[in-house]
Amino acid sequence: MDPRRRSVRHQPSRKRIIGALAALLLGAGALAAPAEARPQDDVRPLLDDGLAKTPPMGFNNWNSTHCRADFNEAMVKGIADIFVERGLKDAGYEYVNLDDCWALPERNADGKLVPDPVRFPNGIKAVADYVHSKGLKFGIYTSAGTKTCNTAGFPGALGHEESDAQQFADWGVDYLKYDNCNNQGVDAKQRYTKMRDALKATGRPIVYSICEWGENKPWEWAKDVGHLWRTTGDISDNWSSMLGIMKQNLPLSQYSGPGHWNDPDMLEVGNGGMTDTEYRTHFSMWSIMAAPLLIGSDLRKADETTFDILGNKEVIAVDQDPLGKQGEVLSSEGGRWVVGKEMADGSRAVTLFNETDQPQHIATSAKELGLPAADAYTLRDLWQHKSFNTAGTIAATVPAHGTAMYRVSADGDWASHPPAVEAGIDTTPYVEGGRPTETTTTVVNHGRTAAREVKAALSGPEGWQVKAATSSTAPALPSGGKLRTKWSVSAPAGAQQGAHELTLRSSYKSPKGDQVSAELTGRAYVVQAPPDGSTHASDLTWLSATNGWGPVEKDTSVGEDEAGDGSPITIGGTTYAKGLGAHAVSEIVYYTGKQCSAVTAKVGLDDEKADKGTVAFEVWADDKKAAATDTLTNAMPAQDLTADVTGATTVRLVVTDGGDGVDSDHADWAEAKLSC
């Protein structure tokens, strides 16, 4: 849904309502029934209708269109056509779903929902029929409230469950997304159970998606109610939002399985707010979490990389594995995540995910994944679509925000594949223009067989000088062998501050003579030490900045959409001319070059969100937490925060969520200064 409506959709549900309102919405019988028969207690047995035995795959328009005019019949039909023409149907995508804004704001005289005649001039059934004619299925949206989530106030289904469910069935609906706005404080289990029963009464098989944002822990009760349930608030098309949602969903693996899935919200792949590397991570992590895969981009405008990501059948096979297990976190130290998943054929899928802004060596083993002991294993790279052999180590140097994804098998074919070789850049250098610095690369053989004629070559941007200071070749690397090369890296004087790419190219031959090559992109940062004295952080150039909604702002609050759309920083009625405007979850990184001693700021939630939002502030000196606040609310005045950062090469200003979801978390670093 539209981020501008989050103040509507994420307000906590009231726990009690007056009897008259409950009678009106749920029927007087619910009030008259004894306690043991009330809807919140009358949860029927587990849904066993054969639906959603694997996570649903398809399309939903919301993330690309919101409620704009380009959401219409032509778009929906166009998506169905593309599913067939571009092979997405063959890859497993089957549902073409409408989201909010398909109806008129008022029901007709008979209390029926009325499709918007401008968007859908031929009605909803005609669109469903077209989707069905392509061998696909059709989905629709409404809310478990009196209105849907859009501010225009389209009709919700609360109090109209039986009528709306039958109308959906008559139209040929195969999937219902049931949202949570304007719920009038009615108990969530009551509302969602009532629609479950209404859908079942139609006799039509309809996949039921519960979208109550995880507010009432649906994973603990909705297995008996719906086929999937949202575990989080709405996703946004940026790294911080995707990362935060992933972290909320990962711990819930025990609740997911065939016919009942954790849903961390729809895909943003192709919408433009993240890099291709980040989108591959998004798709990889959703797949190993056995999440529903609902495309959220307008495929009529998508580039080839988007189709390559969304159409990766080997990654999709992990998501759609019939065993239906959600991946388990095996480790996550320092932002280096290993997530493993048992597969129906006895193999294991694994993702090595790098949360950090630097390339990272991430490793696990066949034993840690639960595979039986063997001389060697087949390691299938699901993004390179290549197979290797490994003696048991599964490792990669993973680019910043990247994910390596493998399927590992204990089989007898391992010797037919080349050895698995990891090429890595050990450190990310900070370079001052015109002055050389040192970095190191490694090439390691994790295979059971030897790697021969091993070579490494490192290059930088045009005008940079990169020279090997030690040997960059080896005649052979046995199992476990390593080629380590030191390099001198120099940026030209006057090089632009910020991140620049270093490219490591490695190659080797297998015992059979097959040539194998790989390329890894690392980063070098051209930096300049802060000036002496006390300087406002907003007057300095940061190394990197990530934000929950919209970009980090200088000297204004965060506006959530475009750069420069914020307002004056105001905390507890006091307005500050200088500072940084952020939105949880956020991280702003500065180079300090061991020249600074302290960070000071007045921190708090911006007044523009009234009583909403909870956050905590942290200052990190390299990898050490130097200062932190408790959880702050909008009721609190600005808090003084001081951190000793003596000797740190970098300083990170971090905002975390207060534990209630990233709703209205407008976090201000007022008067933030570095003393150097």
Backbone hydrogen bonds, N-H to C=O, Kabsch-Sander energy under -0.5 kcal/mol:
donor,donor_aa,acceptor,acceptor_aa,energy
5,R,2,D,-2.3
6,R,3,P,-1.4
8,V,5,R,-2.2
9,R,5,R,-1.9
10,H,6,R,-2.4
11,Q,8,V,-0.7
22,A,18,I,-1.9
23,A,19,G,-2.4
24,L,20,A,-2.1
25,L,21,L,-2.3
26,L,22,A,-2.8
27,G,23,A,-1.4
30,A,27,G,-1.5
31,L,27,G,-0.6
31,L,28,A,-0.9
32,A,28,A,-1.8
33,A,29,G,-1.6
37,A,34,P,-2.0
38,R,35,A,-1.3
41,D,38,R,-1.8
42,D,38,R,-1.5
43,V,41,D,-1.7
44,R,42,D,-0.7
47,L,223,K,-0.9
58,G,293,L,-2.5
59,F,95,Y,-2.3
60,N,295,I,-2.6
61,N,97,N,-1.0
64,S,61,N,-1.1
65,T,61,N,-2.2
66,H,62,W,-2.4
68,R,65,T,-2.2
71,F,68,R,-1.7
72,N,70,D,-0.9
73,E,119,R,-2.6
76,V,72,N,-2.1
77,K,73,E,-2.6
78,G,74,A,-2.3
79,I,75,M,-2.4
80,A,76,V,-1.9
81,D,77,K,-2.3
82,I,78,G,-2.2
83,F,79,I,-2.5
84,V,80,A,-1.4
85,E,81,D,-2.9
86,R,82,I,-2.8
87,G,84,V,-0.9
88,L,82,I,-0.6
88,L,83,F,-0.6
89,K,83,F,-3.0
91,A,87,G,-1.4
92,G,88,L,-0.6
92,G,89,K,-1.3
93,Y,88,L,-2.3
94,E,57,M,-2.3
95,Y,57,M,-2.2
96,V,137,K,-2.6
97,N,59,F,-2.5
97,N,95,Y,-0.6
98,L,139,G,-2.1
104,L,114,V,-3.0
108,N,112,K,-2.3
111,G,108,N,-2.3
116,D,102,W,-2.8
120,F,116,D,-3.1
123,G,120,F,-2.0
126,A,122,N,-0.5
127,V,123,G,-0.9
128,A,124,I,-2.7
129,D,125,K,-2.8
130,Y,126,A,-1.8
131,V,127,V,-2.5
132,H,128,A,-2.7
133,S,129,D,-2.0
134,K,130,Y,-0.7
134,K,131,V,-1.0
135,G,132,H,-2.2
136,L,131,V,-1.7
137,K,94,E,-3.4
139,G,96,V,-2.1
140,I,175,Y,-2.5
142,T,177,K,-2.1
144,A,179,D,-2.4
145,G,143,S,-1.4
146,T,182,N,-2.5
148,T,154,F,-2.6
153,G,150,N,-2.0
156,G,146,T,-2.0
157,A,143,S,-2.9
158,L,145,G,-2.1
160,H,157,A,-2.9
164,D,160,H,-2.9
165,A,161,E,-2.7
166,Q,162,E,-2.1
167,Q,163,S,-2.2
168,F,164,D,-2.7
169,A,165,A,-2.4
170,D,166,Q,-2.7
171,W,167,Q,-1.6
172,G,168,F,-0.8
172,G,169,A,-0.9
173,V,168,F,-2.3
174,D,138,F,-3.9
175,Y,138,F,-0.9
176,L,207,V,-2.9
177,K,140,I,-2.4
178,Y,176,L,-0.6
178,Y,209,S,-3.0
179,D,142,T,-2.8
179,D,177,K,-0.6
183,N,180,N,-0.6
186,V,183,N,-2.1
191,R,187,D,-2.2
192,Y,188,A,-2.7
193,T,189,K,-2.1
194,K,190,Q,-2.3
195,M,191,R,-1.5
196,R,192,Y,-1.8
197,D,193,T,-2.4
198,A,194,K,-1.9
199,L,195,M,-2.7
200,K,196,R,-2.3
201,A,197,D,-2.0
202,T,198,A,-0.8
202,T,199,L,-0.9
203,G,200,K,-1.2
204,R,199,L,-0.5
206,I,204,R,-0.6
207,V,174,D,-2.7
209,S,176,L,-3.3
209,S,207,V,-0.6
210,I,208,Y,-0.6
210,I,228,L,-3.0
211,C,178,Y,-2.8
211,C,209,S,-0.6
214,G,230,R,-0.7
215,E,212,E,-1.8
217,K,214,G,-1.3
220,E,217,K,-2.2
221,W,218,P,-1.3
222,A,218,P,-3.8
224,D,221,W,-1.1
225,V,222,A,-2.1
226,G,222,A,-2.6
227,H,208,Y,-2.2
228,L,208,Y,-1.3
229,W,261,W,-2.0
230,R,210,I,-2.8
231,T,263,D,-2.1
232,T,263,D,-0.6
238,N,236,S,-2.3
242,M,238,N,-2.2
243,L,239,W,-2.8
244,G,240,S,-2.5
245,I,241,S,-2.2
246,M,242,M,-2.3
247,K,243,L,-2.3
248,Q,244,G,-1.4
249,N,245,I,-1.9
250,L,246,M,-2.3
252,L,249,N,-1.9
253,S,250,L,-0.9
255,Y,252,L,-1.8
256,S,253,S,-1.4
257,G,260,H,-2.5
259,G,52,A,-2.3
260,H,257,G,-2.7
261,W,227,H,-2.0
263,D,229,W,-2.4
267,L,294,L,-2.4
271,N,268,E,-2.3
279,Y,275,T,-2.5
280,R,276,D,-2.2
281,T,277,T,-1.9
282,H,278,E,-2.7
283,F,279,Y,-2.6
284,S,280,R,-2.6
285,M,281,T,-3.1
286,W,282,H,-2.1
287,S,283,F,-1.8
288,I,284,S,-2.4
289,M,285,M,-1.4
290,A,287,S,-1.6
291,A,286,W,-2.7
293,L,56,P,-2.1
294,L,292,P,-0.8
295,I,58,G,-3.2
295,I,293,L,-0.7
299,L,297,S,-1.1
301,K,298,D,-2.3
307,F,303,D,-1.7
308,D,304,E,-2.5
309,I,305,T,-2.4
310,L,306,T,-2.7
311,G,307,F,-2.1
312,N,309,I,-1.4
313,K,311,G,-1.1
316,I,312,N,-2.5
317,A,313,K,-2.1
318,V,314,E,-0.7
318,V,315,V,-0.7
319,D,315,V,-1.5
320,Q,316,I,-2.7
321,D,318,V,-0.9
324,G,321,D,-1.5
327,G,288,I,-2.6
328,E,340,G,-3.2
330,L,328,E,-0.5
330,L,338,V,-3.2
331,S,338,V,-1.4
335,G,332,S,-1.6
336,R,333,E,-1.7
337,W,335,G,-0.8
337,W,353,F,-3.0
338,V,331,S,-2.6
339,V,351,T,-2.1
340,G,328,E,-2.4
341,K,349,A,-2.8
343,M,347,S,-2.2
346,G,343,M,-1.8
348,R,408,V,-2.2
349,A,341,K,-2.7
350,V,406,Y,-2.4
351,T,339,V,-2.4
352,L,404,A,-2.9
353,F,337,W,-2.3
353,F,351,T,-0.7
354,N,402,G,-2.9
355,E,335,G,-3.0
355,E,353,F,-0.8
360,Q,398,V,-2.1
362,I,360,Q,-0.6
362,I,396,A,-2.6
364,T,394,I,-2.4
366,A,392,G,-2.4
369,L,365,S,-1.6
370,G,367,K,-1.4
371,L,366,A,-2.5
377,Y,390,T,-2.4
378,T,409,S,-2.3
379,L,377,Y,-0.5
379,L,388,F,-3.0
380,R,378,T,-0.6
380,R,407,R,-2.7
381,D,379,L,-0.6
381,D,386,K,-3.1
382,L,380,R,-0.7
382,L,405,M,-2.5
383,W,405,M,-0.5
385,H,381,D,-1.8
386,K,381,D,-1.0
388,F,379,L,-2.3
389,N,418,P,-2.6
390,T,377,Y,-2.1
391,A,446,H,-2.6
394,I,364,T,-2.3
395,A,393,T,-0.5
396,A,362,I,-2.0
398,V,360,Q,-3.1
398,V,396,A,-0.8
401,H,354,N,-0.8
401,H,356,T,-1.2
402,G,399,P,-2.5
404,A,352,L,-2.3
406,Y,350,V,-2.6
407,R,380,R,-1.8
408,V,348,R,-3.2
409,S,378,T,-2.3
411,D,409,S,-1.1
414,W,411,D,-0.6
416,S,413,D,-1.9
417,H,414,W,-1.8
420,A,389,N,-2.4
421,V,419,P,-0.6
422,E,444,V,-2.7
423,A,421,V,-0.5
424,G,442,T,-2.9
426,D,424,G,-0.6
426,D,440,T,-2.6
427,T,440,T,-0.6
431,V,429,P,-0.6
431,V,525,Y,-3.4
433,G,431,V,-0.5
434,G,491,A,-3.5
435,R,432,E,-2.4
437,T,489,V,-2.4
439,T,487,W,-2.0
441,T,485,T,-2.6
442,T,424,G,-2.6
443,V,483,L,-2.2
444,V,422,E,-2.9
445,N,481,G,-2.6
446,H,420,A,-2.8
446,H,444,V,-0.8
447,G,420,A,-0.7
451,A,477,L,-2.6
452,R,509,K,-2.8
453,E,475,P,-2.8
454,V,474,A,-2.3
455,K,507,S,-2.4
456,A,472,S,-2.1
457,A,505,R,-2.1
459,S,503,T,-2.0
464,W,461,P,-2.2
465,Q,490,S,-2.3
466,V,464,W,-0.5
467,K,488,S,-2.2
469,A,486,K,-3.5
470,T,486,K,-1.1
474,A,454,V,-2.3
477,L,451,A,-3.4
480,G,445,N,-2.8
481,G,478,P,-3.0
483,L,443,V,-2.9
484,R,482,K,-0.6
485,T,441,T,-2.6
487,W,439,T,-3.1
488,S,467,K,-2.9
489,V,437,T,-3.2
489,V,487,W,-0.5
490,S,465,Q,-2.5
495,A,492,P,-1.9
498,G,526,V,-2.5
500,H,524,A,-2.6
502,L,522,G,-1.8
503,T,459,S,-2.8
504,L,502,L,-0.5
504,L,520,L,-3.2
505,R,457,A,-3.1
505,R,503,T,-0.6
506,S,504,L,-0.5
506,S,518,A,-2.2
507,S,455,K,-1.8
508,Y,516,V,-2.3
509,K,452,R,-3.0
510,S,514,D,-2.3
513,G,510,S,-2.2
516,V,508,Y,-3.1
518,A,506,S,-2.4
520,L,504,L,-2.6
522,G,502,L,-3.6
522,G,520,L,-0.6
524,A,500,H,-2.9
525,Y,429,P,-2.4
526,V,498,G,-2.7
526,V,524,A,-0.6
527,V,431,V,-2.3
527,V,525,Y,-0.6
535,T,533,G,-0.5
535,T,674,L,-2.5
537,A,672,A,-2.6
539,D,536,H,-1.7
540,L,537,A,-1.6
542,W,540,L,-0.6
543,L,589,V,-3.1
544,S,589,V,-1.0
546,T,587,E,-2.5
548,G,583,H,-2.8
553,E,581,G,-2.5
555,D,553,E,-0.6
555,D,579,G,-3.7
557,S,567,S,-3.6
565,D,562,E,-1.4
569,I,576,Y,-0.7
571,I,574,T,-2.5
574,T,571,I,-1.9
576,Y,569,I,-2.8
580,L,669,W,-1.1
581,G,553,E,-2.5
582,A,580,L,-0.6
582,A,667,A,-3.0
584,A,665,D,-1.7
585,V,655,V,-0.6
586,S,655,V,-2.2
587,E,546,T,-1.9
588,I,653,L,-2.3
589,V,544,S,-2.7
590,Y,651,V,-2.9
592,T,590,Y,-0.5
592,T,649,T,-2.8
593,G,649,T,-1.9
594,K,648,A,-2.2
595,Q,592,T,-2.4
597,S,675,S,-3.1
598,A,675,S,-1.3
599,V,643,A,-2.0
600,T,673,K,-2.0
601,A,641,L,-1.8
602,K,670,A,-3.1
603,V,601,A,-0.6
603,V,639,Q,-2.9
604,G,668,D,-1.4
606,D,666,H,-2.6
607,D,570,T,-2.9
609,K,606,D,-1.5
610,A,607,D,-2.2
612,K,609,K,-2.7
615,V,632,L,-1.7
616,A,656,T,-1.9
618,E,654,V,-2.7
619,V,627,A,-2.6
620,W,652,R,-2.6
621,A,624,K,-3.1
622,D,620,W,-0.7
622,D,650,T,-2.2
624,K,621,A,-2.0
626,A,619,V,-2.8
626,A,624,K,-0.6
627,A,619,V,-1.5
629,T,617,F,-2.2
632,L,615,V,-3.8
634,N,613,G,-0.6
636,M,633,T,-1.5
639,Q,603,V,-3.1
641,L,601,A,-2.9
643,A,599,V,-2.5
645,V,597,S,-1.6
645,V,643,A,-0.7
646,T,597,S,-0.7
647,G,596,C,-0.6
648,A,645,V,-2.1
651,V,590,Y,-2.5
652,R,620,W,-2.5
653,L,588,I,-3.1
654,V,618,E,-2.9
654,V,652,R,-0.7
655,V,586,S,-2.5
656,T,616,A,-2.6
658,G,614,T,-2.2
663,D,661,G,-1.9
664,S,662,V,-0.6
666,H,664,S,-1.8
667,A,582,A,-2.0
667,A,665,D,-1.0
668,D,604,G,-3.0
669,W,580,L,-3.0
670,A,602,K,-1.8
670,A,668,D,-0.8
671,E,578,K,-2.5
672,A,669,W,-1.3
673,K,600,T,-2.7
674,L,535,T,-2.7
675,S,598,A,-2.7
676,C,533,G,-2.7
676,C,674,L,-0.6
